[in-house]
Amino acid sequence: MADLVLKNVEKAYGEVKVLKDINLDIKTGELIVFVGPSGCGKSTLLRMIAGLEKITGGDFSIDGVRMNDVPPAQRGIAMVFQSYALYPHMTVRDNMSFALKLAKKSPAEISAAVDKAARILQLTPYLDRLPKALSGGQRQRVAIGRSIVRDPKVYLFDEPLSNLDAALRVATRIEIAQLKEAMPQSTMIYVTHDQVEAMTLATRIVVLAGGGISQVGSPLELYERPENEFVAQFIGSPSMNLLTGEVVGTGAETLVRLDNGGMAKSHVATQNTDKGLRVKIGVRPEDFHETDGEAIHSGEVEITEALGEVTLLYFRKQGDAAAVVAKLPGIRPELRYQTVNLTADPSKVHLFANGKSLLYR
């Protein structure tokens, strides 16, 4: 059990700051997921928590104890890396018990810890096998088991599923969720670039961008109430559509005349929205639906992708505007090369000005 606090944490390489003003409170029992584009510093931040990278500014504490200068082995942290790093000549049991033997634990303690971890991870039938006799998912579970037997305060996961194929990723992701359920008081921090992992595993998601934290919140908070354009487009696949326009009406709803000739209504921040304000409206592809009336977007469908339960529609670009993508239920290949009119419920239409959501203006 552990509470972690990062206060004004920075990381610099010489004169170059790669992380700055990182302020984050992580409570006991949370599973925090760091996400962000490549190079945003999410793995660097994880390694700073582990003690593998030096903190060059600010303070990091666990349960009120400052950890900046505490060696990694004394922080009560266990880390699961991207690669399994198992000893190929050792059995599963020996791999999981190796750290405890180095710590000179008694054989009885070691056996009890390994057996408990094996039960949690469903590895009991494989304890006497060598790693080469295991699947990729089983090897990753052994790597996790090595951490569990140490009974750390905090578990760190650095993209643990990235080496697995699609089917194994799904299976192992479910196993990690089950592991968290079995260890409700364990604090876990998980780094991934996979949005599905973040949305399904996290208690809260920390979105990193530009060397800092862009937004922190539960998965659905980030999906439904993004604070800025970056988070709006980063969370969700395909990305949120952003269309430019001008506010022409305020009141119970904000009315926006779009540069593409369409009209949009939004329930967002009407009391803070002035006529004539230049804005961007945001609509997720799955929130579009066809209409015979006033449309947010009308255009020719250039490509369709039938995924079974839904069809993705990619509209032909209009001038310099970004291409619009819609996700409609069912199989709709007949819509290719057709003109389709789209609208969305006003409660699903986001408004942004100067890159920020008008909800937080």
Secondary structure, DSSP 4 states (H G I P E B T S, - for coil): ---EEEEEEEEEETTEEEEEEEEEEE-TT-EEEEE-STTSSHHHHHHHHHTSS---EEEEEETTEE-TTS-GGGTTEEEE-SS----TTS-HHHHHHHHHHHTT--HHHHHHHHHHHHHHTT-GGGTTS-GGGS-HHHHHHHHHHHHHTT--SEEEEESTTTTS-HHHHHHHHHHHHHHHHH-TT-EEEEE-S-HHHHHHH-SEEEEEETTEEEEEE-HHHHHHS-SBHHHHHHSSSSPPEEEEEEEEE-SSSEEEEETTS-EEEE-TTGGG--TT-EEEEEE-GGG-EE-SSS-SEEEEEEEEEE-SSEEEEEEPP-TTSPPPEEEEES--GGGTTSEEEEE--GGG-EEEETTEEGGG-
